[in-house]
Amino acid sequence: MRMDHKPVISNDHQQKGTYENPAERLVQLAERSQVEYTESDELKYFQGKIDSAMRLKGWRLQMGPCAKQFYVPCISCSKGYEKRTNNDYCRFANRMLRSLKDDKVARRLTVHTVRTVFDADDIAKSGVNDDEYVRCELMKKRKRMLLDAQKAAYIVQCTKSTFQKFVNRERNVIEQSNSFEEDAYFSHSFGIKQVCDVCNFSIFGAYLCCETCGLEICSHCYDELKRGEALCVWRYVRCRQGDRHIPSKFHLATVRLSFDELKELSQEIDKQFQRYAIKHGAECNGNHGRRPFQMEKCYCPNISDKNAVEIEPLCIIDDQSAVNSYARFKAHMTAHNPVLVLNVQDHPEYQSDLWTKDAFKTILSNVKCLRILDSSTFKVAKMADGKKITSEKFWEMFDAKHRPDEPYLKVKDFPESMRFHEIAPSQFENLFQFLPFLDYTRTVLTNDYDKGRLNILNFMSGFAGAPDPGPKAYLCCGLCDAPELSSTPLHLDVSNAVNFLPIVQAPIDMSYEEISEEIKRVMKKPDKAGAIWKIFHPNDNEKIRDAIREIQREEGYRRESGDVIHNQNVIVTSEMVDAFRQKGIACRVFVQCEGEVVFVPSGAAHQVQNIHSCVKIVKVFVITNPNMKLKLAEDFVAPEGIEHIWRISEELRSYKCKDDLIQVDKMLYRAMRWCASILACEHPGRTTSSLVP
């Protein structure tokens, strides 16, 4: 929401500009001189309104990083963390009111103060009311579509219980703070990704703030502080003068004016849940939100009969256009089992000339500093003489048989510093013409909100701080002769992932017979076998952790800090798979060949080993392949997997080493806001959405 006009500054504000204390002008200049970022029109309006308010006569808003030479700075500015790239690193900027007579006298901006200064029109212009802004933007950007009510009902059906956990957690922050809501510290966060200073995960609304240094933490980290946990982390997060932080010094704070937004939205969702007679679960009777006498078929496959689709450890779909393919895909997403789709390159929209090695050579040549890694160390690759690998050398080794003195090369997360559609627009467009199940897998840009309605991650698109869901390209040299290595070690992703393997290339100096001998397990097209996958069910993650720790103890390994899965330094061997099986842990082991797509469920621990050299395209969840190959990976968030996504996000807060890329809180809120708006405007079907519990 861009402002076409600036706030009118009152005469009182002009008088405040004369300053009773001459040094005050110097202080403000010191603060503003550090503002080297672009401030939004909404933030400027907010600043002007606060500074001109009659109710705040004698006070001014701190509009820039702390002027350390004039008063005690916040925790970020005191440590020299003044990053000049945004307006969120200083913990007092746009949050602290300072006396015009003495800048050392200060008080925090509170919810009560903002409510008394801003009327409804001001709140909208300053971007303070994020709830109303999001509601308007979502409805404006997403045109009403024929099946919207059905899809909204299905999203609510799958995500309501997880959304309620989110609502309860936000309410608990308020209750455990022992502060009045009106007295909560207020932070203008329009256009900013507000994060916890300890775990680096996003903050949706309520949080806790240190009254002394301005440290901002989520409720999870606050609970750890109260219980005396995570001491190794808090040892390095000190208050002023190096003092330890204590729970009693933390005050309720918020980035939202109303603490009732979530409560009201939850009540509206409950109302529509009852109105449409929705039941919990992810199975459908083919009638989500359909109006009386509506003839169009429900988008969702009719699988209310549990025997209609056989649930397999690995679902293999030969033809994505087959009548039952969508039902099988959805059933296995619900069961959190992997899906392998064959013959994707046979789709009529597939443009083979865009998915060649030469095409990607051209794309990669546009990047000056290409980061080429060693698969054995996961560090920047170097030759035996210490020289870095050039792009030309990478492609030379991509084609050739591996030599003992050479590293195993790979390029991951390409492009790292920009979006895929910016560097490879033709490939991006074509990918979403032939990729299977586009309701789930399509990534939308800011001008195309009518696609991918069941990819909940798309509700973040177009807003500040939105994650990059991909796709990303992975180019890996084959590890056929190095079974002890892995292109991607054991790990798990927060979201779902779809992985397309457009290019597999066996070494040009190996015969077909030699390749067949090395890959005995692959009886079909051994020269096109790209990656060996090992995927586990999300429910087995704790068993896997226990089994790995037991194996490490038996082999004399010293126990490392962190988590054996999240550390991403364990490679699962065939012997380990056998040991897992004896403990009741099933591993889906299969080979992905050229032209095939793998869907990985959210929260599923998995590992990939390239056989030949490959190029892979990954959409919103990342995985790698075996031969020399190119792979594309893309992340997406399926409604069926939201419970695992929530659980893993909460789990990762404890490890303090991951970024909250998905921002599941905001994603859930925006998705449910859209669903509530759609369902409120439509009519339940003649027959209710009777969903199998």
N, C-alpha and C positions, 0 to 999 in steps of 0.2 A: 504494500500500500504506500504509494509515493505521495508526499505532500507537495501541493502546488503553491503553498503560501507558508510563511513563517509566523510564529506567534507575535502579537503586538506587545511590545515591552512597555510597561506602565511608566509614568513619570517617577513613581517611587523607585523603580529599578534604576532609572537614570541617576537619581540621587544616591542610590547605593553605590553606583559606579564612581562617585567622588571619593568614597572611603574616608571614614573618620580616622583610620589608622593609615598613614602614608605607606607603610611597609606592606599593607594588604595588596596593593597593586603589584608589587614585586612578587608576592607569593603566587598570585593568580598567573602572572606571566611565566613563572617557573613551572607551574603545572601545565599550562597550555602549550608551552614550548616543547613539551615531550609528546604531544599528540601529533604523531606522524602518520596516522591511519585516517581513513575516510569515515566520518561519522554519518549515520543515516539521518534522513530528514526527521524521522520519528524521534530519534534520540535528541536532536537539536531542539525540537519542539518541547520535549520533556524538560530539557535543561532550562530553556527560556521561561517556561511556565513556573518552574520551581523558583528560579532566581527573581522573578517579578512578583511573586505572591505576597500580598499584604500581610498574610498570616505569618510569614517567615521574615518579617522585617528585622534586620539586625543579624541575619544569617545568610550564608551563600552556599551553593552546592559545589562540592569539589568536582571540577570538570576535567581533571586529568590526573596522571600519575602523581604520587606523593612528592611534594617538594621537601626532600629529606633535610635540607639545610634549615628549614623553618619549623618543622614539627616532627613528631615521631611517626615514621612511615608504617605502612601495613607490612605483612609478612613477605609478600612478593617483592615490593620495592626495597625493603630492608636487605634482601639477599641479592639485589641487582638483577632481578628477573624482568626488567623492563623491556619486554619484547615489543618492538615498535610496529607490529603487524596487526594488532587488533586492540579493542578497547575493553578487554576483559581480564587482563593480567593483573591490574591493580585492584586490590580488594576494597579500596575506599573510593575510587573514582565513580561518580554518579550514585554513590551510596551514603556519603558522609556530608553532613551540614557543619560548616565551620563559622565561628563567630567573626563578624566584621571587625571587632575590636581586638581580638586575640585569636589567631589561628590555632593555637594550642588547645583552645576550648572548642570542643566538637561534640556532636551528638548524631546518632544514626537516623537516617530517613526511615520512617515507619509507615506501615500500611495506613494507619489512622491519618498521618500527615498527608499522604497522597490522596486519600479519599476526601479530605476536607478542601484540598487545593484544586482538584480536578473535577469538572462536571462530566457528564456522559460524553459530550462532544469532544472534550479534551482527552478523555481516556482513549477514544477511537483514534484521534489524530496522533497521539504519542505512541501508539502501539502497545499500551499498557495492558489492555484487555485482550490477551492472546486467545482466549476462548472464543470471543466473538469474531476476532480476525480470522482464526482458523476456520470457523464455521462458514463464514462468508466466502473465503478463498476456496475452500473445498467445493462448495456448491457452485461457485462461479466457474471454476476450472473444469469440473466434471459434469458434462452434459448428462441429462437424464436419459438412460438407455432402457430398452424394453425389458431386460432381465434384471435390472438393478435391485428390485425388491427381493427377488429370489436369492440373489447373491448376497445381499445385505443380511437376509435371514440366515443364510448358511454361515456367514462369517460370525454372526452373533452366536449361533449354535455352537461353533467350534471354540470361540474365544471368551465367552462370557465368564466362565469360572476363573480363568487367568486374569481377566480384567478386574474381577472382584478382589483378587489378591493384591493387585496394584492399588485399588481404591483403599483397601484396609491398611496397606503399608503407609500410604500418605497420611491417613488419619492417625496412625500410631505416632508419626513424627510430631504431630501437634500435641497429642496427649502426653507423650513422654517429655516434652520440653518444659512443662509447668509454666508456660507463658500464655498471656492473653493474645488472641489472634490479632486484635487491634494494635498491639505493641510489637508485632513481628517486624524485624528489619526488612526493608523492601529493596529489591535490586531490579533496575530496569535492564532486562535481558533481551530486548527485541533484536532479532538478527544474530544472536549469540548462542553458542552451545554451552550452556552452563554445566560445569562438571565438578565432581567432588575433588578436593585438593589432595586426598589421600589415595583413593582407588582409581581416580580418573574416569569414573563412570558418570553418565549424564544425570542431571538433577531435573526433575519435571517441575516441581512446585515448591513444596516445603523442604527445608533443610536446616542444619544447625550451623551457627556462626560464632566464632570466638569473639567475645566482647572486646578483647584487648588487641589482637593482631589481625582480625578479619579472616582467619582461616575458615573455609567453607567446606563442610563435610556432609555426606549423606547419612541416613539413619542407620545403615548397616555399619559404617565405620564408627559412628557414635556409640552404638551398642558394644562394639569391640573395645572402645576406649573405656566404657563403664565397667566391662567385665575384666579388664586388664589383659585382653588378648592382643595379638598382632604387635607385641612389644618391639619386635625388630624393626617394624615400620615406624611406629610412633617415636622410636628413639631418635629418628632423623627428622621428625616433624616437630620442631620446637617452637615455642612462643617467643616473645621478645626476651632479650637478655639470656636466651638459651634455656628458659624455664620449661618444665614439662607442662603439657596441656592437661587440664583437669576438667571433668564433665560439668562441674558447677559453673564454669566460666563460659559455657556455650548457651546461646540464646536462639530462640526460634526465628527463622528468616524465611523469605519466600520470594519467588519471582512472579507470583500471581497475586492480584488484588483480592480475589475471592477464594476462600478455602472451601466453598460449597460447590464449586464447579464440578468436581468429580462426583460428589454426592448426588447432585442433580442429574448428571448424565447417567449415573448408575441407576437411579430411580426410573429414568426414561427408558433405559434398556430393559429393566425389569418389566415395565409396562408393556413394551412391544413384545417381549418374550412371552408374556401371558396372552397378549392380544392375538399373536400368531400361533399360539399353542406349540411353541418350539420346545423340543426336549434336548437335553445334553447329548453330545455325541457327534459323529461325523458321517453318519449314514442317512440316506435320503429316500423318501418315498416318491420322489419326482414332483413335489408340489410346493416348493419353497416360495411363499409369498405370492402365489398366483391368484389373480382376481377371478371372481365368478365368471364362468362361461369363456374364460381365456383359452384359446385353442392352441397357442404356441406350446411346444414341449418344454418341460423344465430343463434348464441347462444341465442340471446335476443328474448323473446316471441313476436309474432306478435299481438300487442295490439293497433295498430294505430286507430282502431275503438273504440271510448271511451265507447261504450255500450258493448264491448266484455267482459269486466270484471266489475261486479257490485261492487262499492266501498261501503264497510260496515264499521260501527263504530268499529267493531271487526271482523277481518277475521279469520274464523276457518277452518283449513285445516285438513281433516280426514286422508288423505294419501299423504305423501310428494312425492310419486312416480307417482301420478295421472297426466294425460296429462296436465291438466290446472293448476296444483299447482304452478309451477314456475311463470306463468303469473299472477296469483292471488297474490302471494307473492310480486312480483316486483311492481305491481300496487298499493298495499297498502303501500309499502315502499315509493313510490313516493308521495302518499297522506298523509304520516306520520301518518298512523293509525297502531295500534298494531296488531300482528298476533299471533294466538295460533295454534300450530301444535300438533295434537293428535297422540297417538299410536306410538310414536317414538321408544319405546322399542321393537316393533314388526319388526324392520328393521333386515334383515338377518345377518348383520354384528355386531349387538348388542351382546356383551358378558356379560350376566347377572351376572356372577360370579365376574366381576370387579366392579360392582356397588352395592355392599351389605354393610350393616353396619359393618360387620366384616372386609371387605377389607379396609374401611376407618378408622376403629380402628387401624389397622396395620400401615396405612400411618401416622396417627396423632401421633402414639407412637414414631415415629422417630424424633419428635420435642421436645426438652427438655423444652423449655419455651413457652408453648401454652397459648395464650392470650384468656381467656374466659371472655365474657362481660355479663353485666346485661341489658336485653332489656328495662327495665324501666328507667335506668339512662344512658345507653350507656358507662358506666365506667366498670373497672375491677370488676367482680362479687365476692362477699364475702358471706359467710354464716352468720347467725344471731350472731354467736360468734366472728365474725371478721376474721375468717380464709378464705384464698383463696380457690377457687374451684380447685380440682385436676382433672386430665384427667379421672381418674377412677370414681370420683363423677359425672362428667359431663355425662358420658355414663349411669350411674345408673339413673340419673334424666331424661335422654333422653328417657328411656324406661317407666318411671313411670308417674302416674298422679300427676299434680302439687299440692304441699301442700302450705298452706297460709304463712308459715314462710320461704319459699324458694324463691330465685330470679328466674326470667325467663332467662334462659341461651342461649347464642349464641356464635359461633365462626365465625368471618367474615374475608374476604380477605385472606383466607388460600391458599398457604403459603405466609406469609408477606415478608420474607427476601430472597426468592429464587423463581425460576420459577417452574410452575406446572409440566412441563415435566421432571424436575430434581428429584422431589420427588415422582411423580406418573407417570412414563413413559408409563406403560401399559394402564392406563386410558386415558392419553393424546393421544396416538396413536389410541385407539379405538374410542374416542370421534369424531375424524375427519374421521371416517369411516361411522358413522350413523347420524351425525348431519345434519339437513336439509340445503339445499341451500349452499353447500360448496364453491361455487364461491365467496360468500359474507362472509361466517363465518369462513373459514379456516384460522388459524394462521400459518404462515410459520416460520421455523427455518432458520438458516444461510445457510443450505445446501439444501434447498428445496424451490426454488423460483418460481417453475412452477405452484404452486397451489394458489387458493384464489386471482385471478387477479382483482376481483371487490371489494376486501377489500383494500381500499387505504392505510390503516394503514400498510399493508405489505411492502410498499415502504420505510418504516423506518427501517425495520428489517435488521440487519447486520451492521448498522452504529452506531457510538458512540452516546450515549444519547438516544437510541431508547427506547420507552416506553414498559412496560410489558402489553400486551393486555389481559393476562390471558391464559387459564381460571383460575378462583379462586373458591374455595369451600366455601360454607356457610352452617353451621350446626346450626339449631335453634330448641329450644324447643317450643312446641305448645303454642299458646296464645288463645286457644279456650274459656277459662274462663276469659279472660282479654281483652274485646273488646276495652277498652280505650288505650291499648298499640299497638305498631306496631313494627314488626321486623325491618323494614326500614321506617323511617318517610318520609314525603313528601320531595322530592328532584328531581333534574334532572341531567342527565349526558350529557357531551359534545358529546360523540359518541353514536352510536347505541349499543344495548346490546342484546345478546341472552342468555336466562336462561333455563337450563335443570334441571328438578326435578327427579333424579333417585330414591330417597328414601323418602317415607312417612311412618311414623309409629305412629299409635294411641297408647295411653297408654295401656300397657299390662294388667292393672288391671281395665280396663273399658270394659263393654260388648258392643256388636254391637248395641244393642238397646239404650244404654246410649249415644254412639257416634252419632247415628242418631237423637236423641232428641236434642243434643247440636248443630247440624249442619243441621237445618231444610232446609236451603237454598240449600243444596247440596243433591239432590235426588238420584244421581248415585254414587255408591261406596263411601259412606260417610267416610269409614275408610281409603280411599286413597286420600281424599281431602287435598291438601297440603297448598295452599296459596290463600288468597283473594287479588286480585290486584285492584288497583284504578289507572287508567291511563288517563291523559288529553291530548288534542291536543296541540302541541307546540305553535300554534297561540293564545292560550288562556292564556298564562303565565301572561301577564299584567293584564288581568281580574281577574285571580286567586289571584294575589298579592293584588289588590284593594279590593277584596271580603274578604280576610283574615284580612287585616288591619281594614276593617269596622267591622267585627265580633269581633276582639280584642278590638276595641274602645268601642263597645256596652257592652262587658263583663268587661270593666274596666282595661284591661291589659295596662301596660306602653309600649309605642312603643320602640322596641329594635333597636339598630344600625344594619347595614347590611341589608340583604335581607331576606324576610320571607320564600323564597324557598331555597336559598343557605345556610341559617343558619341551615337547617335540624333539626328544633325543633318543627315543626307543625305536628300534627296527624289529618288527615281528618276523621271526623266522618260521620255517615250516615245523621245526621242533617245538617252538612256542605254541603254534597253532594246535599241535597234538596235545601239549600239556593243558592248554585252555579247554580243549574238548573234554578231557577227563574231569575237569571242574565244572562241566555243564555250560561252558561258554561256546556258542556256535559262531563260527567265522565263515562268512560268505566269500569264497575265493573264486574269482573268475577273470577272464581275459577280455579286455576291450580292444576291438579291432578298428581299423580305419572306417570312418563313416558311421560310427556308432555313438550313442549318447548314454551317459550314466547319470542317474538321479541318486543323490546321496541324501538320506533323511537328516533332518536337523538333530544335532547332538550325537550322531553316530560316529564312534571312533573308527578311523579308517587309515589306510596306508596304500601308497601307489608305487609301483616299480616299473620303470620303462624297460621294455625288451629291446626294441629298435629305437632309432631316433624318431621323435614325434613333435608335432605341433598340436597343442590342445587349447581349446577355447572353453573357459569356465565361466558360468553365469551364476552369480551370487552364491557361491560356495565353491571352494577351491580344491582341486585335486589334480594329481599329476599322472603321467603315463610312462610306459616302458621303452620301446625301441626308440630310434631317433624319431621324435614325433613333435608335432605341434598340437597343442590342446587349447581350447577356449573354455574358461570357467566363468560362471555367473551365479551370483547369490540371489535367492528369492525366499520369501517367507510365505509358506503355505499355511492356511488356517488350521489344518490338521496338526501342524507341528508346533503351534504356539506354546503349548505347555512345556515342551522340552526347551524351547528357546528361552522362555522365562526362567526355567530352573537353571540352565547353564549360565545365563547372564548373572543371576544371583550368586552362583558358584564362583564365577570369575572375579567378582568383587573382592573375594577373600585373598586372591593371589596378587593383587596390586600390580600386575605386570601386563595387563591387556587394555586396549582402548575399547571403549563402548561404541563400536562402529554402527551397530544396528539401532541403538537407542530405543529399546523395546518399549519403554514407558510412553514416549511421545508417539511412537508408531501405533501402539494400542489405542491411545487416546484419540488420535486423528481418525483411525479406522472406525472406532465406535461412534464418534461424532457423526461421521458420514452415514453409518448404518442407521443411527437413530433418526436422522433427518429424512432419509429415504423411506424408512418404514412408517414414520408418522404421516407421510403424505400419501401412502398407498392403502389398499384394503386387503385384508387376509383373504386367502382363497376359499372357495366353496368347501373344500375339504382341508382340514388343518395340516400343517407340516408334521405329520406323525412320524417322528424319527425314532429309530430303534435305540433304546438307551444302552 
